[in-house]
Amino acid sequence: MKGIKANEYWIKLYEQVDAAVKDFVVLFDFFKDDDATEEETKAAYTAALEMSSLFNERP
């Protein structure tokens, strides 16, 4: 049962990171078309990086 809980943790984390990266990609496309600000784009990039750094932690 402990293994299942650990797997659930990693799956949820993956889904959160995936969503953050997808948000950044969409926002970057808007930025290239001058529909988003540089600050918004940097914030999304930073959020995606911070989320991905969680993969280095233990559940």
C-alpha positions as CSV (number, residue, x, y, z in Angstrom):
1,M,0.0,0.0,0.0
2,K,2.9,2.3,0.7
3,G,4.2,1.9,-2.8
4,I,0.8,2.9,-4.2
5,K,0.8,6.1,-2.2
6,A,4.3,6.9,-3.4
7,N,3.2,6.3,-7.0
8,E,0.2,8.5,-6.5
9,Y,2.4,11.3,-5.3
10,W,4.7,11.1,-8.3
11,I,1.7,10.9,-10.7
12,K,0.1,14.0,-9.2
13,L,3.4,15.8,-9.2
14,Y,3.9,14.9,-12.9
15,E,0.5,16.2,-13.8
16,Q,1.1,19.5,-12.0
17,V,4.5,19.9,-13.7
18,D,2.9,19.0,-17.1
19,A,0.2,21.6,-16.6
20,A,2.7,24.3,-15.6
21,V,4.9,23.6,-18.6
22,K,1.9,23.6,-20.9
23,D,0.7,27.0,-19.4
24,F,4.2,28.4,-20.1
25,V,4.2,27.1,-23.7
26,V,0.8,28.7,-24.4
27,L,1.8,32.0,-22.7
28,F,5.1,32.0,-24.6
29,D,3.2,31.7,-27.9
30,F,1.1,34.7,-26.8
31,F,4.3,36.6,-25.9
32,K,5.7,36.0,-29.3
33,D,2.5,37.5,-30.8
34,D,2.8,40.5,-28.3
35,D,-0.4,39.4,-26.5
36,A,1.4,38.7,-23.2
37,T,3.9,40.6,-21.2
38,E,7.5,39.6,-20.5
39,E,6.7,39.6,-16.8
40,E,3.8,37.2,-17.2
41,T,5.9,34.9,-19.4
42,K,8.9,34.9,-16.9
43,A,6.5,34.2,-14.0
44,A,5.1,31.2,-15.9
45,Y,8.6,30.0,-16.7
46,T,9.7,30.3,-13.1
47,A,6.7,28.5,-11.9
48,A,7.3,25.6,-14.3
49,L,11.0,25.4,-13.2
50,E,10.1,25.4,-9.5
51,M,7.5,22.7,-10.1
52,S,10.0,20.5,-12.0
53,S,12.6,20.9,-9.2
54,L,10.2,19.1,-6.9
55,F,11.1,15.8,-8.7
56,N,14.4,15.9,-6.8
57,E,12.5,15.6,-3.5
58,R,11.4,12.5,-1.7
59,P,7.6,12.0,-0.9
